[in-house]
Amino acid sequence: MNVTPYVFFNGNCAAAIAFYEKVLGARVQSCSTYGASPMKDQFPPETHDKVIHAHLVIGTTALMLSDDCRPNLEPPGGYSLTIGTATVAEAKTVFEALADGGTVTMKFGKTFFAEAFGAVHDRFGVRWMVIAEGAGA
């Protein structure tokens, strides 16, 4: 059994994918648009260039993404994606990249539970926590 996060965007999924490729080294396994799907006639033409499904791999973790083209989509909430790194320097680099254009919700620094930790909502509203745990971090 696996649990794979599936994150929905409001029309900017392709931009998020490009951002995650750049700042997290994400590898795109697949990416399809509404217009290229066999169900394209069931979707309005203005959604045809939007992402119906994407599968990324970040490190060894799968992440699924899609544009949710329903009206009144609520922003992401009630979760955070967590990135653990081997070093504090790597954690700081990742944190700063995710924070660029986003909102820091907890400043990056040493905590009682980790050598370094910080929380941020990236420019797409996705919540991230970045952590370098332990003395070896």
PASEBA-1860 file (N, C-alpha, C; in nm, 3 decimals):
! residues 137
1> MNVTPYVF> 0.084/-0.118/0.000/0.000/0.000/0.000/0.089/0.124/0.000 ~ 0.048/0.223/-0.078/0.117/0.351/-0.084/0.018/0.463/-0.067 ~ 0.062/0.574/-0.011/-0.017/0.695/-0.007/0.057/0.797/-0.092 ~ -0.013/0.851/-0.192/0.048/0.948/-0.282/-0.032/1.078/-0.275 ~ 0.032/1.188/-0.240/-0.040/1.317/-0.240/-0.086/1.352/-0.381 ~ -0.206/1.408/-0.390/-0.261/1.456/-0.517/-0.303/1.601/-0.494 ~ -0.236/1.694/-0.560/-0.257/1.836/-0.537/-0.329/1.896/-0.657 ~ -0.433/1.975/-0.630/-0.512/2.038/-0.734/-0.480/2.187/-0.743
9> FNGNCAAA> -0.477/2.236/-0.866/-0.447/2.375/-0.894/-0.564/2.437/-0.969 ~ -0.566/2.570/-0.970/-0.675/2.642/-1.034/-0.628/2.702/-1.167 ~ -0.584/2.614/-1.258/-0.545/2.659/-1.391/-0.397/2.685/-1.409 ~ -0.317/2.673/-1.303/-0.174/2.702/-1.315/-0.087/2.580/-1.284 ~ -0.140/2.461/-1.306/-0.066/2.339/-1.276/0.062/2.328/-1.360 ~ 0.057/2.364/-1.488/0.177/2.355/-1.573/0.288/2.443/-1.518 ~ 0.253/2.562/-1.471/0.353/2.651/-1.412/0.409/2.590/-1.283 ~ 0.323/2.527/-1.203/0.369/2.462/-1.080/0.465/2.349/-1.112
17> IAFYEKVL> 0.434/2.270/-1.215/0.522/2.160/-1.255/0.659/2.214/-1.292 ~ 0.663/2.319/-1.374/0.791/2.378/-1.415/0.868/2.430/-1.293 ~ 0.797/2.491/-1.199/0.859/2.542/-1.076/0.918/2.427/-0.995 ~ 0.844/2.319/-0.977/0.892/2.206/-0.898/1.007/2.134/-0.967 ~ 1.006/2.132/-1.100/1.121/2.076/-1.172/1.246/2.158/-1.141 ~ 1.232/2.290/-1.143/1.346/2.380/-1.122/1.396/2.377/-0.978 ~ 1.306/2.393/-0.880/1.352/2.412/-0.743/1.364/2.283/-0.663 ~ 1.294/2.177/-0.704/1.299/2.051/-0.629/1.360/1.936/-0.708
25> GARVQSCS> 1.396/1.961/-0.832/1.450/1.853/-0.915/1.344/1.750/-0.949 ~ 1.218/1.790/-0.950/1.109/1.697/-0.982/1.129/1.642/-1.123 ~ 1.096/1.515/-1.139/1.102/1.450/-1.269/0.960/1.416/-1.313 ~ 0.922/1.466/-1.430/0.788/1.441/-1.482/0.783/1.301/-1.543 ~ 0.696/1.219/-1.486/0.676/1.083/-1.538/0.570/1.083/-1.647 ~ 0.467/1.165/-1.629/0.363/1.180/-1.731/0.289/1.311/-1.706 ~ 0.232/1.363/-1.813/0.153/1.486/-1.802/0.059/1.491/-1.922 ~ -0.071/1.502/-1.893/-0.173/1.505/-1.999/-0.264/1.625/-1.978
33> TYGASPMK> -0.314/1.678/-2.088/-0.408/1.789/-2.081/-0.551/1.740/-2.102 ~ -0.644/1.824/-2.063/-0.786/1.793/-2.085/-0.811/1.774/-2.235 ~ -0.748/1.858/-2.318/-0.769/1.853/-2.462/-0.712/1.728/-2.528 ~ -0.612/1.666/-2.465/-0.553/1.544/-2.522/-0.618/1.418/-2.466 ~ -0.714/1.435/-2.378/-0.776/1.318/-2.316/-0.887/1.264/-2.408 ~ -0.916/1.134/-2.395/-1.025/1.078/-2.475/-1.162/1.137/-2.437 ~ -1.167/1.208/-2.325/-1.292/1.269/-2.279/-1.297/1.418/-2.311 ~ -1.214/1.466/-2.402/-1.202/1.610/-2.426/-1.334/1.677/-2.459
41> DQFPPETH> -1.425/1.606/-2.525/-1.554/1.664/-2.562/-1.643/1.691/-2.440 ~ -1.607/1.635/-2.326/-1.685/1.654/-2.204/-1.640/1.779/-2.126 ~ -1.534/1.844/-2.175/-1.480/1.961/-2.106/-1.489/2.084/-2.195 ~ -1.511/2.201/-2.138/-1.517/2.324/-2.217/-1.384/2.351/-2.289 ~ -1.388/2.408/-2.408/-1.265/2.434/-2.484/-1.160/2.513/-2.406 ~ -1.203/2.604/-2.318/-1.104/2.685/-2.244/-1.023/2.603/-2.144 ~ -1.063/2.478/-2.119/-0.986/2.391/-2.029/-0.890/2.298/-2.103 ~ -0.897/2.296/-2.235/-0.822/2.196/-2.312/-0.671/2.207/-2.297
49> DKVIHAHL> -0.620/2.325/-2.263/-0.475/2.338/-2.243/-0.433/2.317/-2.097 ~ -0.528/2.290/-2.011/-0.499/2.268/-1.868/-0.463/2.122/-1.842 ~ -0.394/2.098/-1.730/-0.346/1.963/-1.696/-0.458/1.882/-1.631 ~ -0.491/1.770/-1.694/-0.590/1.680/-1.636/-0.525/1.582/-1.538 ~ -0.400/1.548/-1.564/-0.327/1.459/-1.472/-0.178/1.467/-1.500 ~ -0.100/1.479/-1.392/0.046/1.474/-1.402/0.100/1.388/-1.288 ~ 0.207/1.320/-1.316/0.275/1.235/-1.218/0.420/1.280/-1.214 ~ 0.461/1.332/-1.098/0.600/1.373/-1.077/0.665/1.281/-0.976
57> VIGTTALM> 0.797/1.277/-0.979/0.874/1.210/-0.875/0.973/1.312/-0.821 ~ 0.971/1.330/-0.689/1.064/1.418/-0.620/1.142/1.330/-0.525 ~ 1.271/1.314/-0.549/1.349/1.217/-0.473/1.295/1.078/-0.504 ~ 1.239/1.013/-0.404/1.178/0.881/-0.425/1.027/0.885/-0.405 ~ 0.971/1.005/-0.396/0.829/1.022/-0.365/0.750/1.064/-0.489 ~ 0.639/0.996/-0.512/0.549/1.034/-0.620/0.459/1.149/-0.574 ~ 0.427/1.237/-0.666/0.334/1.346/-0.641/0.246/1.358/-0.765 ~ 0.116/1.355/-0.745/0.021/1.370/-0.855/-0.035/1.512/-0.851
65> LSDDCRPN> -0.061/1.567/-0.970/-0.112/1.703/-0.980/-0.215/1.714/-1.091 ~ -0.301/1.814/-1.080/-0.403/1.837/-1.181/-0.458/1.978/-1.167 ~ -0.508/2.032/-1.278/-0.590/2.152/-1.270/-0.732/2.106/-1.243 ~ -0.791/2.161/-1.139/-0.932/2.133/-1.109/-1.009/2.249/-1.167 ~ -1.076/2.225/-1.276/-1.140/2.333/-1.351/-1.283/2.362/-1.307 ~ -1.320/2.310/-1.190/-1.453/2.341/-1.138/-1.456/2.485/-1.087 ~ -1.570/2.552/-1.101/-1.578/2.688/-1.044/-1.572/2.681/-0.891 ~ -1.526/2.789/-0.832/-1.522/2.803/-0.686/-1.430/2.703/-0.618
73> LEPPGGYS> -1.322/2.666/-0.683/-1.223/2.577/-0.621/-1.164/2.647/-0.499 ~ -1.165/2.579/-0.386/-1.107/2.635/-0.265/-0.956/2.615/-0.268 ~ -0.880/2.707/-0.209/-0.735/2.691/-0.206/-0.697/2.570/-0.121 ~ -0.577/2.515/-0.147/-0.534/2.399/-0.069/-0.533/2.431/0.081 ~ -0.566/2.332/0.163/-0.565/2.353/0.307/-0.571/2.221/0.382 ~ -0.536/2.224/0.508/-0.549/2.106/0.591/-0.438/2.003/0.575 ~ -0.329/2.040/0.515/-0.217/1.948/0.496/-0.091/2.030/0.471 ~ 0.023/1.966/0.479/0.149/2.021/0.431/0.228/1.907/0.371
81> LTIGTATV> 0.296/1.934/0.262/0.390/1.839/0.207/0.523/1.866/0.277 ~ 0.591/1.761/0.320/0.714/1.777/0.396/0.832/1.725/0.315 ~ 0.937/1.805/0.310/1.061/1.766/0.244/1.168/1.751/0.351 ~ 1.224/1.633/0.361/1.337/1.608/0.451/1.465/1.606/0.371 ~ 1.567/1.671/0.423/1.695/1.677/0.353/1.806/1.620/0.440 ~ 1.918/1.590/0.377/2.032/1.533/0.448/2.112/1.639/0.523 ~ 2.106/1.764/0.475/2.186/1.868/0.538/2.103/1.995/0.561 ~ 2.150/2.076/0.654/2.085/2.204/0.679/2.100/2.294/0.557
89> AEAKTVFE> 2.215/2.292/0.493/2.237/2.376/0.375/2.138/2.340/0.264 ~ 2.116/2.213/0.241/2.020/2.171/0.138/1.878/2.213/0.178 ~ 1.843/2.197/0.304/1.711/2.237/0.351/1.691/2.388/0.331 ~ 1.792/2.466/0.362/1.782/2.611/0.347/1.763/2.649/0.201 ~ 1.837/2.584/0.112/1.824/2.612/-0.031/1.683/2.581/-0.081 ~ 1.631/2.465/-0.042/1.495/2.425/-0.083/1.393/2.522/-0.024 ~ 1.406/2.554/0.103/1.312/2.644/0.170/1.309/2.780/0.099 ~ 1.425/2.836/0.073/1.432/2.967/0.009/1.372/2.964/-0.131
97> ALADGGTV> 1.394/2.855/-0.204/1.337/2.843/-0.339/1.185/2.836/-0.334 ~ 1.132/2.759/-0.240/0.986/2.748/-0.226/0.924/2.879/-0.178 ~ 0.998/2.952/-0.095/0.948/3.078/-0.040/0.947/3.192/-0.143 ~ 1.027/3.179/-0.249/1.034/3.283/-0.351/0.897/3.302/-0.416 ~ 0.834/3.415/-0.392/0.701/3.442/-0.445/0.590/3.385/-0.359 ~ 0.626/3.321/-0.248/0.528/3.260/-0.159/0.519/3.335/-0.027 ~ 0.468/3.266/0.075/0.450/3.326/0.207/0.512/3.236/0.313 ~ 0.609/3.286/0.385/0.671/3.210/0.493/0.575/3.210/0.612
105> TMKFGKTF> 0.543/3.091/0.662/0.454/3.080/0.778/0.530/3.045/0.905 ~ 0.652/2.995/0.891/0.744/2.975/1.004/0.884/2.993/0.950 ~ 0.955/3.090/1.006/1.090/3.120/0.960/1.178/2.996/0.972 ~ 1.272/2.985/0.879/1.365/2.873/0.876/1.468/2.891/0.986 ~ 1.491/2.784/1.063/1.592/2.789/1.167/1.591/2.666/1.255 ~ 1.677/2.665/1.353/1.690/2.552/1.446/1.567/2.548/1.537 ~ 1.520/2.428/1.565/1.407/2.410/1.655/1.443/2.305/1.759 ~ 1.353/2.283/1.853/1.377/2.180/1.954/1.370/2.039/1.894
113> FAEAFGAV> 1.310/2.025/1.777/1.293/1.892/1.719/1.377/1.869/1.593 ~ 1.448/1.970/1.547/1.527/1.953/1.424/1.642/2.052/1.420 ~ 1.745/2.015/1.347/1.857/2.108/1.325/1.810/2.230/1.248 ~ 1.714/2.209/1.158/1.659/2.321/1.083/1.519/2.284/1.035 ~ 1.429/2.384/1.039/1.290/2.362/0.999/1.231/2.496/0.957 ~ 1.143/2.491/0.858/1.068/2.609/0.819/0.942/2.568/0.745 ~ 0.844/2.656/0.744/0.718/2.628/0.676/0.684/2.745/0.583 ~ 0.626/2.710/0.469/0.599/2.810/0.366/0.480/2.766/0.282
121> HDRFGVRW> 0.404/2.865/0.234/0.305/2.842/0.129/0.373/2.892/0.002 ~ 0.394/2.804/-0.096/0.463/2.849/-0.217/0.375/2.942/-0.300 ~ 0.426/2.988/-0.411/0.354/3.087/-0.494/0.223/3.034/-0.550 ~ 0.200/2.902/-0.540/0.077/2.841/-0.588/-0.020/2.811/-0.473 ~ 0.020/2.844/-0.350/-0.064/2.820/-0.234/-0.045/2.683/-0.171 ~ 0.048/2.603/-0.224/0.074/2.471/-0.167/0.158/2.488/-0.041 ~ 0.119/2.417/0.064/0.188/2.425/0.193/0.302/2.325/0.198 ~ 0.420/2.374/0.236/0.539/2.290/0.247/0.602/2.310/0.384
129> MVIAEGAG> 0.658/2.203/0.437/0.747/2.210/0.553/0.879/2.151/0.508 ~ 0.989/2.217/0.542/1.122/2.170/0.505/1.199/2.145/0.634 ~ 1.259/2.026/0.644/1.323/1.987/0.768/1.456/1.915/0.742 ~ 1.554/1.948/0.823/1.680/1.873/0.831/1.688/1.825/0.975 ~ 1.668/1.697/0.993/1.662/1.642/1.129/1.798/1.595/1.178 ~ 1.814/1.592/1.307/1.923/1.521/1.372/2.059/1.584/1.359 ~ 2.150/1.527/1.438/2.287/1.579/1.445/2.360/1.565/1.313 ~ 2.326/1.464/1.234/2.392/1.442/1.105/2.343/1.536/0.997
137> A> 2.241/1.615/1.029/2.183/1.701/0.926/2.272/1.819/0.896
END
